[in-house]
């Protein structure tokens, strides 16, 4: 076998493999759509998602503490 035949064989194998992956993905997406339609009546049986906890709006006191800690670290490093 010469170099050209090996390259053609490799290209054929690559196209075949990529085609199989594409076909698998199309089938998987179709199956997911069918499952979505089939399970839609049961969606009301699930509990609603929990609400996210409220974030604190006052971050200035936390920032002040962080700045104080950073200043203390810098001061200690300068003394060494």
N, C-alpha and C positions, 0 to 999 in steps of 0.2 A: 504494500500500500504506500502510495506516495503522500506527500504533504497535503495536496489538494483534496484527496479523498477523505483524509482525516478531518480536515476543516469542514467539508460539506457534511460529514457525519455528525460532527459536533454541532453545527448549526441546526441540522434537523432535530437532534436531541434537545437543543435549547428551545426551539419553537414548540416542539411537542410538550415539553415540561411547562413552558409558560402558558400554553393553551389549556393544559390540564388544571393549572392553578386558576386561570380565568374562569373556566367552566365550574370549578368547585365554588369559587366566590359567588358566581351568579346563582347557583343552586342554594347556597347558604343564605343569601339575601332573600331569595324567594321563600325559603322555609321560615325565615324570621318574619316576613310579612304575613304568611299564613298563620303562624303562631300568634301574631299580634291580633289578627282578626278573630281567631278562635278563642283567645283568652280575654278579649275585651269585656264580655259580660261579667267576668269574675273580678274585674278591677275594683269594683265597689266593696268587695270583701276585705280588702287590705286596709290597714290603719293608715290614716293620713300621715305624712312625714312630720316629724317634730319641728317646731319652730326654732330657729336659731336664737341663741341667747343674745340679748341686747349688748352692744358694745358701749363701753364708757366713753363719753364725749370729752371728759376732762383728762387729757393726757399731759397737761402742763405740769402737774405735781409729780408725775412719773418722770417726765423729762428733767425736771429740776433735780430729782434724786439721782438720776443717771449722770447728769453733769457733775454733781458733787462727788460721786464715786470716781468718775474719770479724772477730776481735778486732784483728788487725793492720791490716786495711782501715779499721776504725773509728778506730783510733788514728792512722793516717796522715791520715785525712780531718779529724780534730780539729786536728792540727798545722798544717794549711794555713790 
